[in-house]
Amino acid sequence: MTPLDASWHIFNALAAPFWVAVLAVGGLKVMWHRDTAHLGWFSLVLWAYGSALAAYGGAWAYLGAEGTMVGYALMVGATALALWLRAFIFNRS
């Protein structure tokens, strides 16, 4: 694998949790716009992306393979949990 191939592979591995986080925050802001009006997009994306990346990276490290369905499921679940905690439990700005 060349360095360019490795860079492309890492970039794509980091992109999946990012887009899950962005789409989840978009859905959160649309569905609960009154409850999340005081929360900024950037803050929510950081919470969601951090948790998605941790779950996805943990699944990748534990299973030894990137792109497994378990990894994707953990990524979505961790994103939902992080956004729920930030938006409805720790909702003070």
C-alpha positions in Angstrom: 0.0 0.0 0.0 1.4 3.3 -1.0 1.3 6.4 1.3 -1.3 7.9 -0.9 -3.5 4.8 -0.6 -3.0 4.7 3.2 -3.9 8.4 3.4 -7.0 7.8 1.3 -8.0 4.8 3.4 -7.7 6.8 6.7 -9.6 9.7 5.3 -12.5 7.5 4.3 -12.4 5.8 7.7 -12.7 9.2 9.3 -15.4 10.4 6.9 -18.1 7.8 7.8 -18.4 8.9 11.5 -18.3 12.6 10.4 -21.2 12.3 8.0 -23.2 10.2 10.5 -22.6 13.0 13.1 -23.6 15.8 10.7 -26.8 14.0 9.5 -27.7 13.1 13.1 -27.3 16.7 14.2 -29.3 17.9 11.3 -32.1 15.5 12.2 -32.0 16.6 15.8 -32.2 20.3 14.9 -35.1 19.7 12.6 -37.2 17.4 14.9 -36.5 19.2 18.2 -35.8 22.7 17.0 -37.4 24.4 20.0 -35.5 22.3 22.6 -32.2 22.6 20.8 -32.4 26.2 19.6 -29.8 27.4 22.2 -27.3 24.7 21.2 -24.9 25.4 18.4 -24.3 23.2 15.4 -20.5 23.0 16.0 -20.9 21.9 19.6 -23.4 19.2 18.7 -21.3 18.0 15.8 -18.2 17.8 18.1 -20.1 15.7 20.7 -21.6 13.4 18.0 -18.3 13.1 16.0 -16.2 12.3 19.0 -18.5 9.6 20.2 -19.0 8.1 16.7 -15.3 8.1 16.1 -14.6 6.5 19.5 -17.2 3.7 18.9 -16.1 3.1 15.4 -12.4 3.1 16.3 -13.1 0.8 19.2 -14.9 -1.7 17.0 -12.1 -1.5 14.4 -9.5 -2.2 17.1 -11.4 -5.0 18.8 -12.6 -6.8 15.6 -9.5 -6.1 13.6 -11.4 -5.1 10.5 -12.7 -1.7 9.4 -16.2 -1.4 7.9 -18.0 -4.1 9.8 -21.8 -3.9 10.5 -21.0 -4.0 14.3 -18.8 -1.0 13.9 -21.5 0.9 12.0 -24.2 0.0 14.5 -22.0 1.1 17.4 -21.2 4.3 15.7 -24.9 5.1 15.2 -25.8 4.1 18.7 -23.0 6.1 20.3 -24.0 9.2 18.2 -27.6 8.9 19.3 -26.6 8.5 22.9 -24.2 11.5 22.8 -26.7 13.8 21.2 -29.4 12.7 23.6 -27.1 13.4 26.6 -26.0 16.8 25.2 -29.4 18.0 24.1 -31.7 16.7 26.8 -29.6 15.9 29.9 -26.7 18.4 29.9 -28.7 21.0 28.1 -27.3 24.1 29.8 -25.2 26.1 27.4 
